[in-house]
C-alpha cells in the first residue's frame, strides 16, 4: 500500500469565484462479503478505469482506508475487530460523465462511499511514537529496476524469502512496518519501482554459528537482511506521528 500526504494551502488573496464543477461520485456501489480468506500471494487488489469504474477484490476495510486516507496501517487505532479481518469485494461505478477522473479524485470518491456504506467515523491526533527511519546505507542500494509488464506483488519463497516485484520504497516501508509492528518512515529519497528479495532466514541461528546475528528474533533478522541484502538501514528514532483513530464503523448491508 503507497502513503498520501496532507498539505494545507494558504492564500493571501482568493481568486475570482467560478461556478464549481459537479463533484464526481459513485453512482452505484456493490459491496459483498468475500469468504475465501487472505490471499497467499499479495497482488494489487485495486483497479480503476479512467471512466471511474473501481474494483477492489478480497479487501478489508483497513485495506481501503490506508489506500484512500492519509494514513498507514500501523498508524490506525480503534474500531471494531472485524475491520482488519472481514473481507469484501467492491465494485463501484462513477456517475455518467464524459470527463475522465482527475488525479487524486477517486480517493475522495472512495472516502465518501466508505463513510456512507461503512458508517466510518474517525479523528486524528498527534502522538510521540517510536519509529524506524529507512535510510540508505554507506554503499549504493542493491535494488534492480522492475521490468516492463510486471505487476506489483509480494510472494513468499520456499525458504521464507520475501520476493518483491515492481515494488516501490513506500511498499517496502509498509511491509516493514507490518512485520516490525512499529511505524516506519521513508527517508531514503529513492523513487521508482524495483525487484528484490529479502531472506531474513539467512540470519537465523545455526548450530555453532558465532556471527553477530545469532539468537536474534525475526524482526532483527529482517533489519539485518534489509541492511545486508538491500543496502538500506532501519534505525530507531522517536518522532511525532499523526494517528488515525477509528471511532465507529459498521459492516455494510449486502447488495
PyMOL commands that set and color helices and strands:
alter all, ss='L'
color gray80, all
select helices_A, chain A and resi 61-68+73-75+81-84+105-117+169-180+200-203+218-230
alter helices_A, ss='H'
color red, helices_A
select strands_A, chain A and resi 26-33+42-43+46-48+53-59+76-78+88-94+121-136+144-145+153-156+162-167+183-186+194-198+232-248
alter strands_A, ss='S'
color yellow, strands_A
deselect
rebuild
show_as cartoon
